[in-house]
Amino acid sequence: MKQFLIKFLWAFFWLFFGLMIAHTNNITDTTQIVMIMMASLLIADGFKLVVRKIASHALV
């Protein structure tokens, strides 16, 4: 349950971050807002994957 909550909060934070990007750029189209929110989440997950790979190779 704790791991699910952490993953949920991670996703919520990055989706909210994407919403703030859309808001500061005065984007009002719903489709564009959702695309920016999903893109920010995908970029964050990709960054997290890269950091984990680098960390695992650094430990070996």
C-alpha positions in Angstrom: 0.0 0.0 0.0 2.9 2.4 0.8 4.5 1.8 -2.5 1.2 2.5 -4.3 0.8 5.8 -2.4 4.3 6.9 -3.3 3.8 6.1 -7.0 0.4 7.8 -6.9 1.9 11.0 -5.4 4.8 10.9 -7.9 2.3 10.8 -10.8 0.0 13.4 -9.3 3.0 15.8 -8.7 4.2 15.6 -12.3 0.6 15.8 -13.8 0.1 18.9 -11.6 3.5 20.3 -12.8 2.3 19.8 -16.4 -0.9 21.6 -15.6 1.0 24.5 -14.2 3.1 24.7 -17.4 -0.1 24.8 -19.5 -1.5 27.5 -17.2 1.5 29.7 -17.3 1.5 29.5 -21.1 -2.2 30.5 -21.3 -3.2 27.2 -22.9 -7.0 26.7 -22.6 -7.6 23.8 -25.0 -8.4 20.7 -23.0 -6.6 18.3 -25.4 -3.4 20.4 -25.3 -3.5 20.6 -21.5 -3.8 16.8 -21.2 -1.0 16.3 -23.7 1.3 18.6 -21.7 0.4 16.9 -18.5 1.1 13.4 -19.9 4.3 14.6 -21.5 5.6 15.9 -18.2 4.8 12.6 -16.6 6.5 10.6 -19.3 9.6 12.8 -19.2 9.8 12.5 -15.4 9.5 8.7 -15.6 12.2 8.6 -18.3 14.5 10.8 -16.1 13.8 8.5 -13.1 14.7 5.5 -15.2 18.0 7.1 -16.4 18.9 8.0 -12.9 18.2 4.5 -11.6 20.3 2.9 -14.5 23.2 5.2 -13.8 23.0 4.6 -10.0 22.9 0.8 -10.5 25.9 0.9 -12.8 27.8 3.1 -10.4 27.3 0.6 -7.6 28.6 -2.3 -9.7 
